[in-house]
Amino acid sequence: MDNLYTVSEVADKLKISDKTLRRWEDAGRFHPSRTLGNQRRYSLSDIQILDAIKHNVISDQASLLSLDQAASLMGVSPATIERWEREGKIHPFVTMGATYYPKHRLVDKMTELKADPEILNPPPTFFPSPPPVIERPVTPMKTSPTPLTHPHPSFTLPSSLLTQALLTLILLLLYHLFFNQPPSLPDSPAVPGEIQGTSTLAPDPRIDDLITKFSDHLSAEMLKDAKTVPTTTINLAQTALITGQTTLPQGKAQISVSHPSLTSTTPVTATFTSDYAPAKKFWITVTQGSFTLHTDFPVTADSDFNYSFLSKESTPSASTL
């Protein structure tokens, strides 16, 4: 679970005042979580969103839409939004905890995105035609003294463990009902002095024990292949948020930024503040003392982007290579 920060800690990391954070909250630009004592608390994702508000990348927290909200705004399916992202037509805002789609970017490109040929002309759906019906002449059935034989139909047990379990339970219940039914009495006139009634038999405890053992065996089989998912805990105490802004030059597909506090395991987050067409995706590689931002195609114009990462202690500003 991410650590939570107080107002003063966040203000110190973003290099702004406590009053600015409270003013943004009063204006509805950002709403932090609160403790049971009504104290403000901020997560690492909250700090990244506040940093984007500080640098005017977004106007407020409400302008960040989820995948379903973005699909509803554009009137398309979530799969179409994800396809636009893969094709480089839209660029999401990614934090440590989630992926958002800035509303103003979608609105600015609404006309272009609505002209998507797959939306205007969806591929036709073909349904298989039924096979032709072949009419055959009806011939009268001939009687034969030979008795008709019916081949036994083949029965294949299902491979699903749950289906096998249900079939086994049904067989056990049938066995229990068959062998524990009270003997049927023939209809006979009542004899004077006899009391007519019904007899009940107590359930066989051996069947209950068998069902219990089978349930235990089924539980053991279903849990036999369970695997433990590894978890990773990141301690964010006593850290400094390092942020900056630089430009990927025109005609370039990568740029390096050096900083003495960077290590090969430092997580670096980058967000473009302008379009980086014709590139469709970008990624970051980190080495000791620097990180490099790569795009899959050289950009046709200078593309600005913000970056941020956590450091154990405050260090001098980064330099671009």
TACOR-V679378 format. One record per pair of residues at least 12 apart in sequence whose C-alpha atoms are under 10 Angstrom apart, sorted by the first residue. I is the first residue (numbers start at 0). J is the second residue. Records with the same first field share a line. If there is no record, write none. Layout:
I = J + J
This chain:
0 = 42 + 231 + 232 + 233 + 234
1 = 41 + 42 + 43 + 44 + 95 + 96 + 232 + 233 + 234 + 235 + 236
2 = 40 + 41 + 42 + 43 + 233 + 234 + 235 + 236
3 = 32 + 39 + 40 + 41 + 42 + 43 + 45 + 235 + 236
4 = 39 + 40 + 41 + 42 + 43 + 45 + 46 + 235 + 236
5 = 38 + 39 + 40 + 41 + 42
6 = 18 + 20 + 21 + 31 + 38 + 39 + 40 + 41
7 = 20
8 = 40 + 41 + 239
9 = 40 + 41 + 42 + 43 + 45 + 46 + 49 + 239 + 240
10 = 46 + 49
11 = 239 + 240
12 = 46 + 50 + 238 + 239 + 240 + 241 + 242 + 313
13 = 46 + 47 + 49 + 50 + 53 + 239 + 240 + 241 + 242
14 = 50 + 53 + 240
15 = 53
19 = 53
20 = 49
21 = 39
23 = 49 + 52 + 59
24 = 59
26 = 59
27 = 59 + 60 + 61
28 = 49 + 52 + 57 + 58 + 59 + 60 + 61 + 62
29 = 45 + 48 + 49 + 52 + 58 + 59 + 60 + 61
30 = 45 + 59 + 60 + 61
31 = 45 + 46
32 = 45
42 = 95 + 96
43 = 94 + 95 + 96 + 235 + 240 + 309
44 = 93 + 94 + 95 + 96 + 97
45 = 60 + 94 + 95 + 96
46 = 94 + 95 + 240
47 = 93 + 94 + 95 + 96 + 240 + 242 + 268 + 306 + 307 + 308
48 = 60 + 63 + 92 + 93 + 94
50 = 240 + 242 + 305 + 307
51 = 92 + 270 + 272 + 305
54 = 243 + 244 + 272 + 305
55 = 272
56 = 92 + 101 + 270 + 271 + 272 + 273 + 304 + 305
57 = 92 + 101 + 102 + 103 + 104 + 272
58 = 101 + 102 + 103
59 = 101
60 = 101
61 = 101 + 102
62 = 99 + 100 + 101 + 102 + 103 + 104
63 = 91 + 92 + 98 + 99 + 100 + 101 + 102 + 103
64 = 91 + 92 + 98 + 99 + 100 + 101 + 102 + 105
65 = 77 + 91 + 97 + 98 + 99 + 100 + 101 + 102
66 = 78 + 80 + 81 + 91 + 98 + 99 + 100
67 = 80
68 = 99 + 100 + 102
69 = 99 + 100 + 101 + 102 + 105
70 = 100
72 = 102 + 105 + 106 + 109
73 = 105 + 106 + 109 + 112 + 113
74 = 113
75 = 113 + 118
79 = 115 + 117 + 118
80 = 100 + 112
83 = 112 + 115 + 279
84 = 100 + 279 + 280
85 = 279 + 280
86 = 277 + 278 + 279 + 280
87 = 274 + 275 + 276 + 277 + 278 + 279 + 280 + 281
88 = 105 + 108 + 111 + 112 + 274 + 276 + 277 + 278 + 279
89 = 101 + 104 + 105 + 108 + 112 + 274 + 279
90 = 104 + 105 + 270 + 271 + 272 + 273 + 274 + 275 + 279 + 280
91 = 104 + 105 + 270 + 271
92 = 269 + 270 + 271 + 272
93 = 268 + 269 + 270
94 = 268 + 269 + 270
95 = 266 + 267 + 268
104 = 273 + 274
160 = 217 + 220 + 221
161 = 217 + 221
164 = 213 + 214 + 217
167 = 210 + 213
168 = 210 + 213 + 214
171 = 206 + 207 + 209 + 210
172 = 206 + 210
174 = 206
175 = 202 + 203 + 205 + 206 + 207
176 = 202
178 = 203
179 = 199 + 200 + 201 + 202 + 203
180 = 199 + 200 + 202
181 = 197 + 198 + 199 + 200
182 = 197 + 198 + 199 + 200
183 = 197 + 198
184 = 197
235 = 309 + 310 + 311
236 = 311
237 = 309 + 310 + 311 + 312
238 = 308 + 309 + 310 + 311 + 312 + 313
239 = 308 + 309 + 310 + 311 + 312 + 313 + 314
240 = 307 + 308 + 309 + 310 + 311 + 312 + 313
241 = 258 + 260 + 267 + 306 + 307 + 308 + 309 + 310 + 312 + 313 + 314 + 315 + 316 + 317
242 = 267 + 268 + 269 + 305 + 306 + 307 + 308 + 309 + 316 + 317
243 = 256 + 269 + 304 + 305 + 306 + 307 + 308 + 316 + 317 + 318
244 = 269 + 270 + 271 + 272 + 303 + 304 + 305 + 306 + 307 + 317 + 319
245 = 271 + 301 + 302 + 303 + 304 + 305 + 306 + 317 + 318 + 319
246 = 271 + 272 + 273 + 300 + 301 + 302 + 303 + 304 + 305 + 319
247 = 271 + 275 + 292 + 293 + 294 + 297 + 298 + 300 + 301 + 302 + 303 + 304
248 = 297 + 298 + 299 + 300 + 301 + 302 + 303
249 = 275 + 297 + 298 + 299 + 300 + 301 + 302
250 = 296 + 297 + 298 + 299 + 300 + 301
251 = 293 + 294 + 296 + 297 + 298 + 299 + 300 + 301 + 302
252 = 275 + 278 + 281 + 292 + 293 + 294 + 295 + 296 + 297 + 298 + 299
253 = 281 + 282 + 283 + 291 + 292 + 293 + 294 + 295 + 296 + 297 + 298
254 = 283 + 290 + 291 + 292 + 293 + 294 + 319 + 320
255 = 283 + 284 + 285 + 289 + 290 + 291 + 292 + 293 + 318 + 319 + 320
256 = 285 + 288 + 289 + 290 + 291 + 292 + 306 + 317 + 318 + 319 + 320
257 = 285 + 286 + 287 + 288 + 289 + 290 + 291 + 316 + 317 + 318 + 319 + 320
258 = 287 + 288 + 289 + 290 + 314 + 315 + 316 + 317 + 318 + 319
259 = 287 + 288 + 289 + 310 + 314 + 315 + 316 + 317 + 318
260 = 287 + 288 + 289 + 308 + 309 + 310 + 311 + 312 + 313 + 314 + 315 + 316 + 317
261 = 285 + 286 + 287 + 288 + 289 + 290 + 308 + 309 + 310 + 311 + 317
262 = 285 + 286 + 287 + 288 + 289 + 290 + 310
263 = 284 + 285 + 286 + 287 + 288 + 289 + 290
264 = 284 + 285 + 286 + 287
265 = 284 + 285 + 286 + 287 + 288 + 289 + 290 + 308 + 309 + 310
266 = 283 + 284 + 285 + 290 + 307 + 308 + 309 + 310
267 = 283 + 284 + 285 + 290 + 291 + 292 + 306 + 307 + 308 + 309
268 = 282 + 283 + 305 + 306 + 307 + 308 + 309
269 = 281 + 282 + 283 + 292 + 304 + 305 + 306 + 307 + 308
270 = 303 + 304 + 305 + 306 + 307
271 = 302 + 303 + 304 + 305 + 306
272 = 302 + 303 + 304 + 305
273 = 300 + 301 + 302 + 303 + 304
274 = 298 + 299 + 300 + 301 + 302 + 303 + 304
275 = 294 + 296 + 297 + 298 + 299 + 300 + 301 + 302 + 303 + 304
276 = 294 + 296 + 297 + 298 + 299 + 300 + 302
277 = 294 + 295 + 296 + 297 + 298 + 299 + 300
278 = 293 + 294 + 295 + 296 + 297 + 298 + 299
279 = 294 + 295 + 296
280 = 293 + 294 + 295 + 296
281 = 293 + 294 + 295 + 296
282 = 294 + 295
288 = 317
289 = 317 + 318 + 319 + 320
290 = 319 + 320
291 = 319 + 320
292 = 304 + 306
